[in-house]
Amino acid sequence: MHALAATPTPLPTEGPDPSIVTPGFEGFAVIAILVVIVALLVMDMLRRVRNTRYRAEANEALDAEEAEARESAQETEGPKSANPGGDEPHRGTGETRGQ
């Protein structure tokens, strides 16, 4: 036990030269360029998300207007009589079902 107590503690050795292990100007430049690139990507992504949201809102408004126009057109035409022959035109094709 006395042998361990008598052993002197080693002094800390000098570390590596700080100019070798620090990133320096090159490291700063790389990080600065990465920050600029990420900021530009974030701004572009936000612009695209905003445009997508505006398009969705515009499409919803157009769909609502179209549904309202169809509803008002049906009210002015009155009830349609059922056609037993099934000659109703297909939507958007101009063809009839009976053909």
Biopython code that builds the backbone (N, CA, C, O; Angstrom):
import numpy as np
from Bio.PDB.StructureBuilder import StructureBuilder

atoms = [
    (1, "MET", "N", (0.814, -1.182, 0.000)),
    (1, "MET", "CA", (0.000, 0.000, 0.000)),
    (1, "MET", "C", (0.868, 1.260, 0.000)),
    (1, "MET", "O", (0.528, 2.279, -0.601)),
    (2, "HIS", "N", (1.985, 1.152, 0.687)),
    (2, "HIS", "CA", (2.862, 2.320, 0.749)),
    (2, "HIS", "C", (3.544, 2.581, -0.588)),
    (2, "HIS", "O", (3.959, 3.706, -0.867)),
    (3, "ALA", "N", (3.657, 1.557, -1.406)),
    (3, "ALA", "CA", (4.315, 1.729, -2.701)),
    (3, "ALA", "C", (3.444, 2.570, -3.635)),
    (3, "ALA", "O", (3.952, 3.374, -4.417)),
    (4, "LEU", "N", (2.137, 2.376, -3.544)),
    (4, "LEU", "CA", (1.236, 3.179, -4.377)),
    (4, "LEU", "C", (1.204, 4.623, -3.918)),
    (4, "LEU", "O", (1.146, 5.534, -4.744)),
    (5, "ALA", "N", (1.242, 4.841, -2.633)),
    (5, "ALA", "CA", (1.208, 6.195, -2.104)),
    (5, "ALA", "C", (2.506, 6.920, -2.398)),
    (5, "ALA", "O", (2.511, 8.145, -2.525)),
    (6, "ALA", "N", (3.599, 6.197, -2.507)),
    (6, "ALA", "CA", (4.895, 6.813, -2.726)),
    (6, "ALA", "C", (5.135, 7.132, -4.196)),
    (6, "ALA", "O", (6.048, 7.896, -4.511)),
    (7, "THR", "N", (4.331, 6.560, -5.114)),
    (7, "THR", "CA", (4.522, 6.807, -6.542)),
    (7, "THR", "C", (4.041, 8.218, -6.870)),
    (7, "THR", "O", (2.890, 8.556, -6.593)),
    (8, "PRO", "N", (4.897, 9.033, -7.448)),
    (8, "PRO", "CA", (4.456, 10.392, -7.773)),
    (8, "PRO", "C", (3.451, 10.384, -8.935)),
    (8, "PRO", "O", (3.534, 9.545, -9.832)),
    (9, "THR", "N", (2.520, 11.311, -8.905)),
    (9, "THR", "CA", (1.539, 11.421, -9.988)),
    (9, "THR", "C", (2.217, 12.045, -11.198)),
    (9, "THR", "O", (2.984, 12.998, -11.062)),
    (10, "PRO", "N", (1.936, 11.510, -12.382)),
    (10, "PRO", "CA", (2.593, 12.067, -13.568)),
    (10, "PRO", "C", (2.036, 13.454, -13.899)),
    (10, "PRO", "O", (0.858, 13.730, -13.676)),
    (11, "LEU", "N", (2.864, 14.282, -14.411)),
    (11, "LEU", "CA", (2.451, 15.619, -14.835)),
    (11, "LEU", "C", (1.768, 15.512, -16.202)),
    (11, "LEU", "O", (2.149, 14.679, -17.025)),
    (12, "PRO", "N", (0.759, 16.356, -16.443)),
    (12, "PRO", "CA", (0.106, 16.288, -17.755)),
    (12, "PRO", "C", (1.084, 16.681, -18.859)),
    (12, "PRO", "O", (1.874, 17.615, -18.724)),
    (13, "THR", "N", (0.998, 15.946, -19.931)),
    (13, "THR", "CA", (1.872, 16.253, -21.061)),
    (13, "THR", "C", (1.227, 17.343, -21.894)),
    (13, "THR", "O", (0.019, 17.571, -21.836)),
    (14, "GLU", "N", (2.048, 17.995, -22.653)),
    (14, "GLU", "CA", (1.517, 19.039, -23.532)),
    (14, "GLU", "C", (0.689, 18.398, -24.634)),
    (14, "GLU", "O", (1.048, 17.343, -25.156)),
    (15, "GLY", "N", (-0.438, 19.049, -24.991)),
    (15, "GLY", "CA", (-1.282, 18.550, -26.072)),
    (15, "GLY", "C", (-0.688, 18.918, -27.410)),
    (15, "GLY", "O", (0.392, 19.506, -27.478)),
    (16, "PRO", "N", (-1.383, 18.578, -28.465)),
    (16, "PRO", "CA", (-0.890, 18.935, -29.802)),
    (16, "PRO", "C", (-0.940, 20.448, -30.002)),
    (16, "PRO", "O", (-1.630, 21.165, -29.277)),
    (17, "ASP", "N", (-0.223, 20.897, -30.963)),
    (17, "ASP", "CA", (-0.160, 22.320, -31.288)),
    (17, "ASP", "C", (-1.559, 22.811, -31.674)),
    (17, "ASP", "O", (-2.177, 22.227, -32.564)),
    (18, "PRO", "N", (-2.080, 23.871, -31.032)),
    (18, "PRO", "CA", (-3.442, 24.347, -31.335)),
    (18, "PRO", "C", (-3.634, 24.769, -32.791)),
    (18, "PRO", "O", (-4.751, 24.694, -33.304)),
    (19, "SER", "N", (-2.596, 25.201, -33.454)),
    (19, "SER", "CA", (-2.764, 25.616, -34.850)),
    (19, "SER", "C", (-2.985, 24.416, -35.773)),
    (19, "SER", "O", (-3.471, 24.575, -36.893)),
    (20, "ILE", "N", (-2.630, 23.221, -35.305)),
    (20, "ILE", "CA", (-2.821, 22.026, -36.121)),
    (20, "ILE", "C", (-4.231, 21.470, -35.961)),
    (20, "ILE", "O", (-4.801, 20.967, -36.929)),
    (21, "VAL", "N", (-4.804, 21.550, -34.769)),
    (21, "VAL", "CA", (-6.091, 20.903, -34.504)),
    (21, "VAL", "C", (-7.283, 21.840, -34.622)),
    (21, "VAL", "O", (-8.417, 21.362, -34.580)),
    (22, "THR", "N", (-7.094, 23.131, -34.765)),
    (22, "THR", "CA", (-8.225, 24.045, -34.921)),
    (22, "THR", "C", (-8.600, 24.119, -36.396)),
    (22, "THR", "O", (-7.745, 23.950, -37.266)),
    (23, "PRO", "N", (-9.887, 24.372, -36.679)),
    (23, "PRO", "CA", (-10.313, 24.393, -38.079)),
    (23, "PRO", "C", (-9.737, 25.562, -38.868)),
    (23, "PRO", "O", (-9.537, 25.441, -40.076)),
    (24, "GLY", "N", (-9.472, 26.665, -38.230)),
    (24, "GLY", "CA", (-8.894, 27.801, -38.931)),
    (24, "GLY", "C", (-9.887, 28.461, -39.873)),
    (24, "GLY", "O", (-11.097, 28.250, -39.785)),
    (25, "PHE", "N", (-9.344, 29.264, -40.775)),
    (25, "PHE", "CA", (-10.192, 30.002, -41.706)),
    (25, "PHE", "C", (-10.914, 29.065, -42.669)),
    (25, "PHE", "O", (-12.064, 29.316, -43.030)),
    (26, "GLU", "N", (-10.251, 27.989, -43.088)),
    (26, "GLU", "CA", (-10.870, 27.061, -44.037)),
    (26, "GLU", "C", (-12.125, 26.431, -43.436)),
    (26, "GLU", "O", (-13.151, 26.320, -44.107)),
    (27, "GLY", "N", (-12.042, 26.024, -42.184)),
    (27, "GLY", "CA", (-13.208, 25.442, -41.508)),
    (27, "GLY", "C", (-14.333, 26.446, -41.376)),
    (27, "GLY", "O", (-15.501, 26.113, -41.579)),
    (28, "PHE", "N", (-13.979, 27.687, -41.032)),
    (28, "PHE", "CA", (-14.993, 28.736, -40.933)),
    (28, "PHE", "C", (-15.659, 28.966, -42.284)),
    (28, "PHE", "O", (-16.880, 29.108, -42.357)),
    (29, "ALA", "N", (-14.874, 29.004, -43.345)),
    (29, "ALA", "CA", (-15.425, 29.256, -44.678)),
    (29, "ALA", "C", (-16.378, 28.135, -45.091)),
    (29, "ALA", "O", (-17.438, 28.402, -45.658)),
    (30, "VAL", "N", (-16.012, 26.891, -44.812)),
    (30, "VAL", "CA", (-16.877, 25.764, -45.179)),
    (30, "VAL", "C", (-18.194, 25.841, -44.416)),
    (30, "VAL", "O", (-19.259, 25.653, -45.003)),
    (31, "ILE", "N", (-18.134, 26.113, -43.124)),
    (31, "ILE", "CA", (-19.356, 26.213, -42.314)),
    (31, "ILE", "C", (-20.207, 27.394, -42.784)),
    (31, "ILE", "O", (-21.430, 27.274, -42.856)),
    (32, "ALA", "N", (-19.588, 28.525, -43.103)),
    (32, "ALA", "CA", (-20.341, 29.692, -43.575)),
    (32, "ALA", "C", (-21.047, 29.377, -44.897)),
    (32, "ALA", "O", (-22.200, 29.763, -45.091)),
    (33, "ILE", "N", (-20.368, 28.685, -45.794)),
    (33, "ILE", "CA", (-20.984, 28.316, -47.075)),
    (33, "ILE", "C", (-22.149, 27.364, -46.842)),
    (33, "ILE", "O", (-23.197, 27.503, -47.474)),
    (34, "LEU", "N", (-21.979, 26.398, -45.941)),
    (34, "LEU", "CA", (-23.072, 25.472, -45.628)),
    (34, "LEU", "C", (-24.276, 26.209, -45.046)),
    (34, "LEU", "O", (-25.416, 25.886, -45.379)),
    (35, "VAL", "N", (-24.037, 27.186, -44.188)),
    (35, "VAL", "CA", (-25.140, 27.957, -43.601)),
    (35, "VAL", "C", (-25.896, 28.710, -44.691)),
    (35, "VAL", "O", (-27.126, 28.737, -44.687)),
    (36, "VAL", "N", (-25.177, 29.314, -45.612)),
    (36, "VAL", "CA", (-25.826, 30.056, -46.703)),
    (36, "VAL", "C", (-26.640, 29.106, -47.580)),
    (36, "VAL", "O", (-27.765, 29.430, -47.960)),
    (37, "ILE", "N", (-26.087, 27.947, -47.903)),
    (37, "ILE", "CA", (-26.799, 26.982, -48.753)),
    (37, "ILE", "C", (-28.061, 26.489, -48.062)),
    (37, "ILE", "O", (-29.119, 26.413, -48.687)),
    (38, "VAL", "N", (-27.960, 26.151, -46.777)),
    (38, "VAL", "CA", (-29.134, 25.668, -46.041)),
    (38, "VAL", "C", (-30.188, 26.765, -45.946)),
    (38, "VAL", "O", (-31.378, 26.483, -46.085)),
    (39, "ALA", "N", (-29.777, 28.010, -45.711)),
    (39, "ALA", "CA", (-30.740, 29.112, -45.635)),
    (39, "ALA", "C", (-31.468, 29.281, -46.970)),
    (39, "ALA", "O", (-32.679, 29.499, -46.988)),
    (40, "LEU", "N", (-30.746, 29.184, -48.078)),
    (40, "LEU", "CA", (-31.388, 29.305, -49.394)),
    (40, "LEU", "C", (-32.350, 28.150, -49.647)),
    (40, "LEU", "O", (-33.431, 28.353, -50.201)),
    (41, "LEU", "N", (-31.968, 26.944, -49.247)),
    (41, "LEU", "CA", (-32.864, 25.798, -49.415)),
    (41, "LEU", "C", (-34.130, 25.951, -48.584)),
    (41, "LEU", "O", (-35.220, 25.618, -49.050)),
    (42, "VAL", "N", (-33.998, 26.449, -47.367)),
    (42, "VAL", "CA", (-35.172, 26.649, -46.508)),
    (42, "VAL", "C", (-36.092, 27.701, -47.116)),
    (42, "VAL", "O", (-37.310, 27.525, -47.128)),
    (43, "MET", "N", (-35.525, 28.785, -47.617)),
    (43, "MET", "CA", (-36.357, 29.826, -48.232)),
    (43, "MET", "C", (-37.086, 29.285, -49.456)),
    (43, "MET", "O", (-38.261, 29.592, -49.656)),
    (44, "ASP", "N", (-36.412, 28.490, -50.275)),
    (44, "ASP", "CA", (-37.041, 27.903, -51.457)),
    (44, "ASP", "C", (-38.156, 26.943, -51.057)),
    (44, "ASP", "O", (-39.222, 26.938, -51.672)),
    (45, "MET", "N", (-37.917, 26.134, -50.033)),
    (45, "MET", "CA", (-38.937, 25.189, -49.580)),
    (45, "MET", "C", (-40.164, 25.933, -49.051)),
    (45, "MET", "O", (-41.296, 25.545, -49.338)),
    (46, "LEU", "N", (-39.943, 26.995, -48.284)),
    (46, "LEU", "CA", (-41.072, 27.769, -47.767)),
    (46, "LEU", "C", (-41.875, 28.395, -48.902)),
    (46, "LEU", "O", (-43.104, 28.447, -48.845)),
    (47, "ARG", "N", (-41.181, 28.868, -49.927)),
    (47, "ARG", "CA", (-41.878, 29.460, -51.079)),
    (47, "ARG", "C", (-42.738, 28.415, -51.780)),
    (47, "ARG", "O", (-43.877, 28.690, -52.157)),
    (48, "ARG", "N", (-42.191, 27.221, -51.953)),
    (48, "ARG", "CA", (-42.941, 26.155, -52.628)),
    (48, "ARG", "C", (-44.144, 25.706, -51.809)),
    (48, "ARG", "O", (-45.217, 25.466, -52.364)),
    (49, "VAL", "N", (-43.978, 25.591, -50.502)),
    (49, "VAL", "CA", (-45.095, 25.195, -49.638)),
    (49, "VAL", "C", (-46.178, 26.267, -49.669)),
    (49, "VAL", "O", (-47.366, 25.950, -49.723)),
    (50, "ARG", "N", (-45.773, 27.531, -49.634)),
    (50, "ARG", "CA", (-46.738, 28.627, -49.678)),
    (50, "ARG", "C", (-47.504, 28.619, -50.996)),
    (50, "ARG", "O", (-48.721, 28.804, -51.002)),
    (51, "ASN", "N", (-46.804, 28.407, -52.117)),
    (51, "ASN", "CA", (-47.474, 28.350, -53.422)),
    (51, "ASN", "C", (-48.446, 27.187, -53.491)),
    (51, "ASN", "O", (-49.539, 27.326, -54.038)),
    (52, "THR", "N", (-48.065, 26.051, -52.948)),
    (52, "THR", "CA", (-48.953, 24.887, -52.940)),
    (52, "THR", "C", (-50.206, 25.178, -52.135)),
    (52, "THR", "O", (-51.309, 24.817, -52.544)),
    (53, "ARG", "N", (-50.042, 25.827, -50.997)),
    (53, "ARG", "CA", (-51.196, 26.159, -50.162)),
    (53, "ARG", "C", (-52.114, 27.145, -50.885)),
    (53, "ARG", "O", (-53.335, 26.993, -50.851)),
    (54, "TYR", "N", (-51.530, 28.157, -51.542)),
    (54, "TYR", "CA", (-52.354, 29.128, -52.270)),
    (54, "TYR", "C", (-53.114, 28.455, -53.411)),
    (54, "TYR", "O", (-54.278, 28.771, -53.654)),
    (55, "ARG", "N", (-52.455, 27.526, -54.112)),
    (55, "ARG", "CA", (-53.139, 26.811, -55.191)),
    (55, "ARG", "C", (-54.296, 25.987, -54.646)),
    (55, "ARG", "O", (-55.368, 25.947, -55.250)),
    (56, "ALA", "N", (-54.089, 25.332, -53.518)),
    (56, "ALA", "CA", (-55.156, 24.521, -52.920)),
    (56, "ALA", "C", (-56.331, 25.405, -52.519)),
    (56, "ALA", "O", (-57.486, 25.038, -52.734)),
    (57, "GLU", "N", (-56.043, 26.569, -51.937)),
    (57, "GLU", "CA", (-57.124, 27.486, -51.563)),
    (57, "GLU", "C", (-57.870, 27.981, -52.801)),
    (57, "GLU", "O", (-59.097, 28.075, -52.790)),
    (58, "ALA", "N", (-57.134, 28.297, -53.867)),
    (58, "ALA", "CA", (-57.772, 28.768, -55.096)),
    (58, "ALA", "C", (-58.621, 27.662, -55.716)),
    (58, "ALA", "O", (-59.720, 27.926, -56.203)),
    (59, "ASN", "N", (-58.120, 26.428, -55.703)),
    (59, "ASN", "CA", (-58.900, 25.308, -56.247)),
    (59, "ASN", "C", (-60.160, 25.064, -55.431)),
    (59, "ASN", "O", (-61.211, 24.762, -55.995)),
    (60, "GLU", "N", (-60.070, 25.189, -54.111)),
    (60, "GLU", "CA", (-61.257, 25.032, -53.272)),
    (60, "GLU", "C", (-62.287, 26.110, -53.583)),
    (60, "GLU", "O", (-63.484, 25.832, -53.647)),
    (61, "ALA", "N", (-61.818, 27.348, -53.776)),
    (61, "ALA", "CA", (-62.741, 28.435, -54.097)),
    (61, "ALA", "C", (-63.401, 28.194, -55.453)),
    (61, "ALA", "O", (-64.603, 28.407, -55.606)),
    (62, "LEU", "N", (-62.618, 27.750, -56.436)),
    (62, "LEU", "CA", (-63.188, 27.467, -57.756)),
    (62, "LEU", "C", (-64.181, 26.315, -57.690)),
    (62, "LEU", "O", (-65.228, 26.362, -58.337)),
    (63, "ASP", "N", (-63.864, 25.280, -56.917)),
    (63, "ASP", "CA", (-64.792, 24.156, -56.763)),
    (63, "ASP", "C", (-66.090, 24.602, -56.107)),
    (63, "ASP", "O", (-67.172, 24.161, -56.493)),
    (64, "ALA", "N", (-65.979, 25.482, -55.108)),
    (64, "ALA", "CA", (-67.178, 25.975, -54.436)),
    (64, "ALA", "C", (-68.028, 26.808, -55.395)),
    (64, "ALA", "O", (-69.253, 26.685, -55.405)),
    (65, "GLU", "N", (-67.379, 27.658, -56.202)),
    (65, "GLU", "CA", (-68.121, 28.462, -57.175)),
    (65, "GLU", "C", (-68.798, 27.563, -58.213)),
    (65, "GLU", "O", (-69.942, 27.800, -58.599)),
    (66, "GLU", "N", (-68.086, 26.542, -58.653)),
    (66, "GLU", "CA", (-68.642, 25.630, -59.650)),
    (66, "GLU", "C", (-69.834, 24.866, -59.078)),
    (66, "GLU", "O", (-70.845, 24.690, -59.757)),
    (67, "ALA", "N", (-69.716, 24.417, -57.842)),
    (67, "ALA", "CA", (-70.825, 23.699, -57.204)),
    (67, "ALA", "C", (-72.022, 24.626, -57.022)),
    (67, "ALA", "O", (-73.167, 24.213, -57.205)),
    (68, "GLU", "N", (-71.756, 25.871, -56.663)),
    (68, "GLU", "CA", (-72.840, 26.841, -56.499)),
    (68, "GLU", "C", (-73.514, 27.118, -57.837)),
    (68, "GLU", "O", (-74.737, 27.240, -57.902)),
    (69, "ALA", "N", (-72.721, 27.219, -58.905)),
    (69, "ALA", "CA", (-73.293, 27.467, -60.233)),
    (69, "ALA", "C", (-74.140, 26.277, -60.678)),
    (69, "ALA", "O", (-75.218, 26.460, -61.244)),
    (70, "ARG", "N", (-73.655, 25.050, -60.422)),
    (70, "ARG", "CA", (-74.439, 23.862, -60.768)),
    (70, "ARG", "C", (-75.737, 23.824, -59.977)),
    (70, "ARG", "O", (-76.794, 23.492, -60.512)),
    (71, "GLU", "N", (-75.645, 24.163, -58.710)),
    (71, "GLU", "CA", (-76.832, 24.142, -57.850)),
    (71, "GLU", "C", (-77.858, 25.165, -58.321)),
    (71, "GLU", "O", (-79.051, 24.867, -58.369)),
    (72, "SER", "N", (-77.402, 26.375, -58.672)),
    (72, "SER", "CA", (-78.343, 27.398, -59.131)),
    (72, "SER", "C", (-78.918, 27.022, -60.498)),
    (72, "SER", "O", (-80.073, 27.335, -60.790)),
    (73, "ALA", "N", (-78.123, 26.356, -61.336)),
    (73, "ALA", "CA", (-78.626, 25.926, -62.643)),
    (73, "ALA", "C", (-79.687, 24.850, -62.477)),
    (73, "ALA", "O", (-80.667, 24.832, -63.222)),
    (74, "GLN", "N", (-79.510, 23.963, -61.526)),
    (74, "GLN", "CA", (-80.503, 22.919, -61.281)),
    (74, "GLN", "C", (-81.793, 23.517, -60.729)),
    (74, "GLN", "O", (-82.883, 23.044, -61.050)),
    (75, "GLU", "N", (-81.674, 24.545, -59.907)),
    (75, "GLU", "CA", (-82.869, 25.183, -59.350)),
    (75, "GLU", "C", (-83.668, 25.887, -60.436)),
    (75, "GLU", "O", (-84.899, 25.868, -60.404)),
    (76, "THR", "N", (-82.992, 26.506, -61.393)),
    (76, "THR", "CA", (-83.706, 27.233, -62.448)),
    (76, "THR", "C", (-84.321, 26.281, -63.469)),
    (76, "THR", "O", (-85.357, 26.595, -64.054)),
    (77, "GLU", "N", (-83.695, 25.113, -63.695)),
    (77, "GLU", "CA", (-84.237, 24.154, -64.657)),
    (77, "GLU", "C", (-85.431, 23.407, -64.101)),
    (77, "GLU", "O", (-86.308, 22.996, -64.862)),
    (78, "GLY", "N", (-85.485, 23.227, -62.824)),
    (78, "GLY", "CA", (-86.556, 22.453, -62.226)),
    (78, "GLY", "C", (-86.183, 20.990, -62.208)),
    (78, "GLY", "O", (-85.088, 20.617, -62.630)),
    (79, "PRO", "N", (-87.089, 20.156, -61.720)),
    (79, "PRO", "CA", (-86.770, 18.717, -61.657)),
    (79, "PRO", "C", (-86.729, 18.119, -63.055)),
    (79, "PRO", "O", (-87.557, 18.444, -63.906)),
    (80, "LYS", "N", (-85.761, 17.247, -63.281)),
    (80, "LYS", "CA", (-85.631, 16.590, -64.581)),
    (80, "LYS", "C", (-86.470, 15.326, -64.566)),
    (80, "LYS", "O", (-86.588, 14.646, -63.547)),
    (81, "SER", "N", (-87.044, 15.032, -65.712)),
    (81, "SER", "CA", (-87.799, 13.782, -65.804)),
    (81, "SER", "C", (-86.816, 12.659, -66.096)),
    (81, "SER", "O", (-85.847, 12.842, -66.833)),
    (82, "ALA", "N", (-87.073, 11.507, -65.514)),
    (82, "ALA", "CA", (-86.182, 10.369, -65.724)),
    (82, "ALA", "C", (-86.367, 9.857, -67.140)),
    (82, "ALA", "O", (-87.501, 9.694, -67.590)),
    (83, "ASN", "N", (-85.306, 9.606, -67.834)),
    (83, "ASN", "CA", (-85.352, 9.128, -69.205)),
    (83, "ASN", "C", (-85.242, 7.609, -69.168)),
    (83, "ASN", "O", (-84.179, 7.083, -68.836)),
    (84, "PRO", "N", (-86.314, 6.889, -69.501)),
    (84, "PRO", "CA", (-86.265, 5.435, -69.410)),
    (84, "PRO", "C", (-85.316, 4.802, -70.416)),
    (84, "PRO", "O", (-84.869, 3.675, -70.203)),
    (85, "GLY", "N", (-85.001, 5.485, -71.491)),
    (85, "GLY", "CA", (-84.112, 4.924, -72.504)),
    (85, "GLY", "C", (-82.652, 4.976, -72.089)),
    (85, "GLY", "O", (-81.816, 4.320, -72.711)),
    (86, "GLY", "N", (-82.332, 5.724, -71.074)),
    (86, "GLY", "CA", (-80.957, 5.833, -70.623)),
    (86, "GLY", "C", (-80.082, 6.614, -71.576)),
    (86, "GLY", "O", (-78.890, 6.326, -71.686)),
    (87, "ASP", "N", (-80.643, 7.607, -72.275)),
    (87, "ASP", "CA", (-79.866, 8.381, -73.228)),
    (87, "ASP", "C", (-79.266, 9.633, -72.593)),
    (87, "ASP", "O", (-79.164, 10.675, -73.239)),
    (88, "GLU", "N", (-78.876, 9.528, -71.346)),
    (88, "GLU", "CA", (-78.248, 10.677, -70.696)),
    (88, "GLU", "C", (-76.828, 10.810, -71.224)),
    (88, "GLU", "O", (-76.124, 9.811, -71.372)),
    (89, "PRO", "N", (-76.409, 12.011, -71.503)),
    (89, "PRO", "CA", (-75.039, 12.171, -72.010)),
    (89, "PRO", "C", (-74.024, 11.912, -70.894)),
    (89, "PRO", "O", (-74.251, 12.243, -69.730)),
    (90, "HIS", "N", (-72.906, 11.313, -71.283)),
    (90, "HIS", "CA", (-71.803, 11.136, -70.336)),
    (90, "HIS", "C", (-71.185, 12.489, -70.084)),
    (90, "HIS", "O", (-71.121, 13.335, -70.975)),
    (91, "ARG", "N", (-70.740, 12.683, -68.887)),
    (91, "ARG", "CA", (-70.169, 13.965, -68.510)),
    (91, "ARG", "C", (-68.866, 14.208, -69.276)),
    (91, "ARG", "O", (-67.927, 13.419, -69.173)),
    (92, "GLY", "N", (-68.814, 15.277, -70.026)),
    (92, "GLY", "CA", (-67.603, 15.720, -70.688)),
    (92, "GLY", "C", (-67.261, 15.001, -71.982)),
    (92, "GLY", "O", (-66.291, 15.380, -72.639)),
    (93, "THR", "N", (-68.014, 13.977, -72.378)),
    (93, "THR", "CA", (-67.656, 13.256, -73.600)),
    (93, "THR", "C", (-68.579, 13.588, -74.755)),
    (93, "THR", "O", (-68.180, 13.466, -75.914)),
    (94, "GLY", "N", (-69.810, 14.006, -74.465)),
    (94, "GLY", "CA", (-70.758, 14.311, -75.523)),
    (94, "GLY", "C", (-71.430, 13.070, -76.072)),
    (94, "GLY", "O", (-72.273, 13.174, -76.963)),
    (95, "GLU", "N", (-71.080, 11.897, -75.564)),
    (95, "GLU", "CA", (-71.698, 10.658, -76.026)),
    (95, "GLU", "C", (-72.890, 10.332, -75.144)),
    (95, "GLU", "O", (-72.986, 10.805, -74.011)),
    (96, "THR", "N", (-73.803, 9.516, -75.674)),
    (96, "THR", "CA", (-74.952, 9.090, -74.880)),
    (96, "THR", "C", (-74.745, 7.670, -74.414)),
    (96, "THR", "O", (-73.997, 6.914, -75.034)),
    (97, "ARG", "N", (-75.397, 7.298, -73.331)),
    (97, "ARG", "CA", (-75.221, 5.970, -72.758)),
    (97, "ARG", "C", (-75.906, 4.892, -73.584)),
    (97, "ARG", "O", (-75.460, 3.744, -73.570)),
    (98, "GLY", "N", (-76.960, 5.218, -74.293)),
    (98, "GLY", "CA", (-77.715, 4.223, -75.035)),
    (98, "GLY", "C", (-77.030, 3.766, -76.311)),
    (98, "GLY", "O", (-77.536, 2.852, -76.962)),
    (99, "GLN", "N", (-75.943, 4.336, -76.689)),
    (99, "GLN", "CA", (-75.309, 3.996, -77.964)),
    (99, "GLN", "C", (-74.295, 2.909, -77.815)),
    (99, "GLN", "O", (-73.671, 2.507, -78.797)),
]
sb = StructureBuilder()
sb.init_structure("model")
sb.init_model(0)
sb.init_chain("A")
sb.init_seg("    ")
for serial, (resi, resn, name, xyz) in enumerate(atoms, 1):
    if name == "N":
        sb.init_residue(resn, " ", resi, " ")
    sb.init_atom(name, np.array(xyz, "f"), 0.0, 1.0, " ", f" {name:<3s}", serial, name[0])
structure = sb.get_structure()
